[in-house]
Amino acid sequence: MPKMPRDAAQKAIYGEKLDDILDDFQQQKNWTKDRVLVADTWYRNFLWLSYLHLDHPVFAIYKDSDDLWHAHMLYTKRYREFVVPIFGQFLNHTPIVGRVTFSDVEQFERAMNWYDAEFARSPLGVPLTSFVSQCY
């Protein structure tokens, strides 16, 4: 299955209603609404970068967005129905297991460069160049 055209993919990623998942996630984590909304922005930005760079894994960079990705994947059917039309395939999650390798660091730095080029600032309102990962 081919991936969705760029404009349609961007609309789908940023327009998908995840309110019920965000509400459940907020209750499970006991987070403020603002923290969940920031995680949601990071997550959608991650999905957009994953679409743009489908041939290369994109690190979630921010732990809260990675946690939200996990929560979304727990709704397996819904997650699959969301990602497959956009990406033309299932968007897998491959966690780092064990020690961080040189390749992991390179992939993380590449993802940071992509975030910076596409968004310039993090959803936290700080330049990405001054951002220290909470994920890896």
Biotite code that builds the C-alpha atoms (Angstrom):
import biotite.structure as struc

atoms = struc.array([
    struc.Atom([0.000, 0.000, 0.000], chain_id="A", res_id=1, res_name="MET", atom_name="CA", element="C"),
    struc.Atom([1.486, 3.417, -0.922], chain_id="A", res_id=2, res_name="PRO", atom_name="CA", element="C"),
    struc.Atom([1.776, 6.079, 1.718], chain_id="A", res_id=3, res_name="LYS", atom_name="CA", element="C"),
    struc.Atom([-0.752, 8.912, 1.763], chain_id="A", res_id=4, res_name="MET", atom_name="CA", element="C"),
    struc.Atom([0.035, 12.096, -0.198], chain_id="A", res_id=5, res_name="PRO", atom_name="CA", element="C"),
    struc.Atom([1.920, 14.698, 1.859], chain_id="A", res_id=6, res_name="ARG", atom_name="CA", element="C"),
    struc.Atom([-0.912, 17.219, 2.422], chain_id="A", res_id=7, res_name="ASP", atom_name="CA", element="C"),
    struc.Atom([-3.419, 14.506, 3.308], chain_id="A", res_id=8, res_name="ALA", atom_name="CA", element="C"),
    struc.Atom([-0.927, 12.858, 5.667], chain_id="A", res_id=9, res_name="ALA", atom_name="CA", element="C"),
    struc.Atom([-0.227, 16.109, 7.471], chain_id="A", res_id=10, res_name="GLN", atom_name="CA", element="C"),
    struc.Atom([-3.971, 16.750, 7.878], chain_id="A", res_id=11, res_name="LYS", atom_name="CA", element="C"),
    struc.Atom([-4.512, 13.207, 9.154], chain_id="A", res_id=12, res_name="ALA", atom_name="CA", element="C"),
    struc.Atom([-1.641, 13.343, 11.648], chain_id="A", res_id=13, res_name="ILE", atom_name="CA", element="C"),
    struc.Atom([-2.509, 16.733, 13.098], chain_id="A", res_id=14, res_name="TYR", atom_name="CA", element="C"),
    struc.Atom([-6.277, 16.361, 12.768], chain_id="A", res_id=15, res_name="GLY", atom_name="CA", element="C"),
    struc.Atom([-6.840, 12.904, 14.255], chain_id="A", res_id=16, res_name="GLU", atom_name="CA", element="C"),
    struc.Atom([-9.087, 13.073, 17.322], chain_id="A", res_id=17, res_name="LYS", atom_name="CA", element="C"),
    struc.Atom([-7.308, 11.352, 20.197], chain_id="A", res_id=18, res_name="LEU", atom_name="CA", element="C"),
    struc.Atom([-9.215, 13.075, 23.002], chain_id="A", res_id=19, res_name="ASP", atom_name="CA", element="C"),
    struc.Atom([-10.388, 9.848, 24.654], chain_id="A", res_id=20, res_name="ASP", atom_name="CA", element="C"),
    struc.Atom([-6.877, 8.382, 24.537], chain_id="A", res_id=21, res_name="ILE", atom_name="CA", element="C"),
    struc.Atom([-5.419, 11.634, 25.895], chain_id="A", res_id=22, res_name="LEU", atom_name="CA", element="C"),
    struc.Atom([-7.993, 11.671, 28.715], chain_id="A", res_id=23, res_name="ASP", atom_name="CA", element="C"),
    struc.Atom([-7.250, 8.046, 29.661], chain_id="A", res_id=24, res_name="ASP", atom_name="CA", element="C"),
    struc.Atom([-3.528, 8.720, 29.427], chain_id="A", res_id=25, res_name="PHE", atom_name="CA", element="C"),
    struc.Atom([-3.839, 11.807, 31.649], chain_id="A", res_id=26, res_name="GLN", atom_name="CA", element="C"),
    struc.Atom([-5.688, 9.816, 34.316], chain_id="A", res_id=27, res_name="GLN", atom_name="CA", element="C"),
    struc.Atom([-3.236, 6.903, 34.195], chain_id="A", res_id=28, res_name="GLN", atom_name="CA", element="C"),
    struc.Atom([-0.201, 9.167, 34.463], chain_id="A", res_id=29, res_name="LYS", atom_name="CA", element="C"),
    struc.Atom([-1.833, 11.675, 36.837], chain_id="A", res_id=30, res_name="ASN", atom_name="CA", element="C"),
    struc.Atom([-0.483, 14.486, 34.652], chain_id="A", res_id=31, res_name="TRP", atom_name="CA", element="C"),
    struc.Atom([-1.835, 17.983, 34.130], chain_id="A", res_id=32, res_name="THR", atom_name="CA", element="C"),
    struc.Atom([-3.814, 18.683, 30.970], chain_id="A", res_id=33, res_name="LYS", atom_name="CA", element="C"),
    struc.Atom([-1.019, 20.999, 29.811], chain_id="A", res_id=34, res_name="ASP", atom_name="CA", element="C"),
    struc.Atom([1.583, 18.236, 30.112], chain_id="A", res_id=35, res_name="ARG", atom_name="CA", element="C"),
    struc.Atom([-0.591, 15.853, 28.102], chain_id="A", res_id=36, res_name="VAL", atom_name="CA", element="C"),
    struc.Atom([-1.148, 18.468, 25.395], chain_id="A", res_id=37, res_name="LEU", atom_name="CA", element="C"),
    struc.Atom([2.610, 19.070, 25.117], chain_id="A", res_id=38, res_name="VAL", atom_name="CA", element="C"),
    struc.Atom([3.168, 15.297, 24.845], chain_id="A", res_id=39, res_name="ALA", atom_name="CA", element="C"),
    struc.Atom([0.479, 15.187, 22.145], chain_id="A", res_id=40, res_name="ASP", atom_name="CA", element="C"),
    struc.Atom([2.222, 17.923, 20.158], chain_id="A", res_id=41, res_name="THR", atom_name="CA", element="C"),
    struc.Atom([5.562, 16.116, 20.441], chain_id="A", res_id=42, res_name="TRP", atom_name="CA", element="C"),
    struc.Atom([3.887, 12.860, 19.404], chain_id="A", res_id=43, res_name="TYR", atom_name="CA", element="C"),
    struc.Atom([2.248, 14.366, 16.325], chain_id="A", res_id=44, res_name="ARG", atom_name="CA", element="C"),
    struc.Atom([5.531, 16.055, 15.379], chain_id="A", res_id=45, res_name="ASN", atom_name="CA", element="C"),
    struc.Atom([7.237, 12.685, 15.731], chain_id="A", res_id=46, res_name="PHE", atom_name="CA", element="C"),
    struc.Atom([4.625, 11.095, 13.445], chain_id="A", res_id=47, res_name="LEU", atom_name="CA", element="C"),
    struc.Atom([5.070, 13.856, 10.886], chain_id="A", res_id=48, res_name="TRP", atom_name="CA", element="C"),
    struc.Atom([8.855, 13.417, 10.873], chain_id="A", res_id=49, res_name="LEU", atom_name="CA", element="C"),
    struc.Atom([8.376, 9.667, 10.598], chain_id="A", res_id=50, res_name="SER", atom_name="CA", element="C"),
    struc.Atom([6.243, 10.285, 7.515], chain_id="A", res_id=51, res_name="TYR", atom_name="CA", element="C"),
    struc.Atom([8.861, 12.610, 6.003], chain_id="A", res_id=52, res_name="LEU", atom_name="CA", element="C"),
    struc.Atom([11.710, 10.197, 6.745], chain_id="A", res_id=53, res_name="HIS", atom_name="CA", element="C"),
    struc.Atom([9.980, 6.851, 6.417], chain_id="A", res_id=54, res_name="LEU", atom_name="CA", element="C"),
    struc.Atom([13.147, 5.075, 5.296], chain_id="A", res_id=55, res_name="ASP", atom_name="CA", element="C"),
    struc.Atom([14.963, 5.968, 8.532], chain_id="A", res_id=56, res_name="HIS", atom_name="CA", element="C"),
    struc.Atom([13.826, 5.426, 12.118], chain_id="A", res_id=57, res_name="PRO", atom_name="CA", element="C"),
    struc.Atom([12.950, 8.632, 13.935], chain_id="A", res_id=58, res_name="VAL", atom_name="CA", element="C"),
    struc.Atom([13.557, 8.755, 17.657], chain_id="A", res_id=59, res_name="PHE", atom_name="CA", element="C"),
    struc.Atom([10.639, 10.139, 19.665], chain_id="A", res_id=60, res_name="ALA", atom_name="CA", element="C"),
    struc.Atom([13.216, 12.308, 21.507], chain_id="A", res_id=61, res_name="ILE", atom_name="CA", element="C"),
    struc.Atom([10.863, 13.366, 24.305], chain_id="A", res_id=62, res_name="TYR", atom_name="CA", element="C"),
    struc.Atom([9.918, 10.678, 26.829], chain_id="A", res_id=63, res_name="LYS", atom_name="CA", element="C"),
    struc.Atom([6.367, 11.953, 27.328], chain_id="A", res_id=64, res_name="ASP", atom_name="CA", element="C"),
    struc.Atom([5.626, 11.607, 23.602], chain_id="A", res_id=65, res_name="SER", atom_name="CA", element="C"),
    struc.Atom([7.111, 8.114, 23.583], chain_id="A", res_id=66, res_name="ASP", atom_name="CA", element="C"),
    struc.Atom([4.836, 7.210, 26.502], chain_id="A", res_id=67, res_name="ASP", atom_name="CA", element="C"),
    struc.Atom([1.864, 8.600, 24.579], chain_id="A", res_id=68, res_name="LEU", atom_name="CA", element="C"),
    struc.Atom([2.869, 6.567, 21.528], chain_id="A", res_id=69, res_name="TRP", atom_name="CA", element="C"),
    struc.Atom([2.800, 3.455, 23.732], chain_id="A", res_id=70, res_name="HIS", atom_name="CA", element="C"),
    struc.Atom([-0.669, 4.411, 24.967], chain_id="A", res_id=71, res_name="ALA", atom_name="CA", element="C"),
    struc.Atom([-1.916, 4.923, 21.403], chain_id="A", res_id=72, res_name="HIS", atom_name="CA", element="C"),
    struc.Atom([-0.516, 1.543, 20.326], chain_id="A", res_id=73, res_name="MET", atom_name="CA", element="C"),
    struc.Atom([-2.499, -0.171, 23.087], chain_id="A", res_id=74, res_name="LEU", atom_name="CA", element="C"),
    struc.Atom([-5.589, 0.695, 21.051], chain_id="A", res_id=75, res_name="TYR", atom_name="CA", element="C"),
    struc.Atom([-4.150, -1.700, 18.466], chain_id="A", res_id=76, res_name="THR", atom_name="CA", element="C"),
    struc.Atom([-6.951, -1.773, 15.904], chain_id="A", res_id=77, res_name="LYS", atom_name="CA", element="C"),
    struc.Atom([-7.462, 1.961, 16.070], chain_id="A", res_id=78, res_name="ARG", atom_name="CA", element="C"),
    struc.Atom([-3.706, 2.624, 15.904], chain_id="A", res_id=79, res_name="TYR", atom_name="CA", element="C"),
    struc.Atom([-3.339, 0.325, 12.883], chain_id="A", res_id=80, res_name="ARG", atom_name="CA", element="C"),
    struc.Atom([-6.311, 1.955, 11.121], chain_id="A", res_id=81, res_name="GLU", atom_name="CA", element="C"),
    struc.Atom([-4.700, 5.348, 11.750], chain_id="A", res_id=82, res_name="PHE", atom_name="CA", element="C"),
    struc.Atom([-1.081, 4.663, 10.741], chain_id="A", res_id=83, res_name="VAL", atom_name="CA", element="C"),
    struc.Atom([-1.349, 2.209, 7.838], chain_id="A", res_id=84, res_name="VAL", atom_name="CA", element="C"),
    struc.Atom([-3.186, 4.590, 5.459], chain_id="A", res_id=85, res_name="PRO", atom_name="CA", element="C"),
    struc.Atom([-0.787, 7.420, 6.338], chain_id="A", res_id=86, res_name="ILE", atom_name="CA", element="C"),
    struc.Atom([2.484, 5.501, 6.111], chain_id="A", res_id=87, res_name="PHE", atom_name="CA", element="C"),
    struc.Atom([1.434, 2.732, 3.746], chain_id="A", res_id=88, res_name="GLY", atom_name="CA", element="C"),
    struc.Atom([2.552, 0.267, 6.403], chain_id="A", res_id=89, res_name="GLN", atom_name="CA", element="C"),
    struc.Atom([2.399, -0.356, 10.125], chain_id="A", res_id=90, res_name="PHE", atom_name="CA", element="C"),
    struc.Atom([4.608, 2.075, 12.044], chain_id="A", res_id=91, res_name="LEU", atom_name="CA", element="C"),
    struc.Atom([6.556, -0.167, 14.400], chain_id="A", res_id=92, res_name="ASN", atom_name="CA", element="C"),
    struc.Atom([8.109, 0.803, 17.692], chain_id="A", res_id=93, res_name="HIS", atom_name="CA", element="C"),
    struc.Atom([11.628, -0.479, 18.240], chain_id="A", res_id=94, res_name="THR", atom_name="CA", element="C"),
    struc.Atom([12.878, 0.383, 21.723], chain_id="A", res_id=95, res_name="PRO", atom_name="CA", element="C"),
    struc.Atom([16.516, 0.562, 22.670], chain_id="A", res_id=96, res_name="ILE", atom_name="CA", element="C"),
    struc.Atom([17.289, -2.535, 24.697], chain_id="A", res_id=97, res_name="VAL", atom_name="CA", element="C"),
    struc.Atom([20.474, -2.732, 26.714], chain_id="A", res_id=98, res_name="GLY", atom_name="CA", element="C"),
    struc.Atom([23.307, -0.333, 26.229], chain_id="A", res_id=99, res_name="ARG", atom_name="CA", element="C"),
    struc.Atom([23.005, 2.666, 23.948], chain_id="A", res_id=100, res_name="VAL", atom_name="CA", element="C"),
    struc.Atom([25.172, 2.097, 20.886], chain_id="A", res_id=101, res_name="THR", atom_name="CA", element="C"),
    struc.Atom([27.036, 4.525, 18.653], chain_id="A", res_id=102, res_name="PHE", atom_name="CA", element="C"),
    struc.Atom([24.368, 3.872, 16.010], chain_id="A", res_id=103, res_name="SER", atom_name="CA", element="C"),
    struc.Atom([21.642, 4.838, 18.517], chain_id="A", res_id=104, res_name="ASP", atom_name="CA", element="C"),
    struc.Atom([23.429, 8.113, 19.244], chain_id="A", res_id=105, res_name="VAL", atom_name="CA", element="C"),
    struc.Atom([23.788, 8.829, 15.519], chain_id="A", res_id=106, res_name="GLU", atom_name="CA", element="C"),
    struc.Atom([20.078, 8.135, 14.943], chain_id="A", res_id=107, res_name="GLN", atom_name="CA", element="C"),
    struc.Atom([19.134, 10.361, 17.877], chain_id="A", res_id=108, res_name="PHE", atom_name="CA", element="C"),
    struc.Atom([21.306, 13.215, 16.586], chain_id="A", res_id=109, res_name="GLU", atom_name="CA", element="C"),
    struc.Atom([19.818, 12.808, 13.105], chain_id="A", res_id=110, res_name="ARG", atom_name="CA", element="C"),
    struc.Atom([16.311, 12.992, 14.601], chain_id="A", res_id=111, res_name="ALA", atom_name="CA", element="C"),
    struc.Atom([17.260, 16.136, 16.544], chain_id="A", res_id=112, res_name="MET", atom_name="CA", element="C"),
    struc.Atom([18.478, 17.727, 13.310], chain_id="A", res_id=113, res_name="ASN", atom_name="CA", element="C"),
    struc.Atom([15.215, 16.815, 11.593], chain_id="A", res_id=114, res_name="TRP", atom_name="CA", element="C"),
    struc.Atom([13.174, 18.245, 14.481], chain_id="A", res_id=115, res_name="TYR", atom_name="CA", element="C"),
    struc.Atom([15.220, 21.436, 14.367], chain_id="A", res_id=116, res_name="ASP", atom_name="CA", element="C"),
    struc.Atom([14.908, 21.795, 10.590], chain_id="A", res_id=117, res_name="ALA", atom_name="CA", element="C"),
    struc.Atom([11.151, 21.156, 10.570], chain_id="A", res_id=118, res_name="GLU", atom_name="CA", element="C"),
    struc.Atom([9.999, 22.849, 13.781], chain_id="A", res_id=119, res_name="PHE", atom_name="CA", element="C"),
    struc.Atom([12.910, 25.022, 15.065], chain_id="A", res_id=120, res_name="ALA", atom_name="CA", element="C"),
    struc.Atom([11.443, 25.018, 18.564], chain_id="A", res_id=121, res_name="ARG", atom_name="CA", element="C"),
    struc.Atom([10.236, 22.242, 20.796], chain_id="A", res_id=122, res_name="SER", atom_name="CA", element="C"),
    struc.Atom([6.643, 22.138, 22.035], chain_id="A", res_id=123, res_name="PRO", atom_name="CA", element="C"),
    struc.Atom([8.146, 23.218, 25.363], chain_id="A", res_id=124, res_name="LEU", atom_name="CA", element="C"),
    struc.Atom([9.019, 26.554, 23.770], chain_id="A", res_id=125, res_name="GLY", atom_name="CA", element="C"),
    struc.Atom([12.784, 26.163, 23.928], chain_id="A", res_id=126, res_name="VAL", atom_name="CA", element="C"),
    struc.Atom([15.148, 25.932, 20.970], chain_id="A", res_id=127, res_name="PRO", atom_name="CA", element="C"),
    struc.Atom([15.937, 22.320, 20.179], chain_id="A", res_id=128, res_name="LEU", atom_name="CA", element="C"),
    struc.Atom([19.634, 23.095, 20.247], chain_id="A", res_id=129, res_name="THR", atom_name="CA", element="C"),
    struc.Atom([19.336, 23.686, 23.995], chain_id="A", res_id=130, res_name="SER", atom_name="CA", element="C"),
    struc.Atom([17.079, 20.678, 24.594], chain_id="A", res_id=131, res_name="PHE", atom_name="CA", element="C"),
    struc.Atom([18.409, 17.691, 26.482], chain_id="A", res_id=132, res_name="VAL", atom_name="CA", element="C"),
    struc.Atom([16.569, 14.464, 25.771], chain_id="A", res_id=133, res_name="SER", atom_name="CA", element="C"),
    struc.Atom([14.490, 12.911, 28.494], chain_id="A", res_id=134, res_name="GLN", atom_name="CA", element="C"),
    struc.Atom([14.141, 9.800, 26.383], chain_id="A", res_id=135, res_name="CYS", atom_name="CA", element="C"),
    struc.Atom([17.655, 8.459, 25.873], chain_id="A", res_id=136, res_name="TYR", atom_name="CA", element="C"),
])
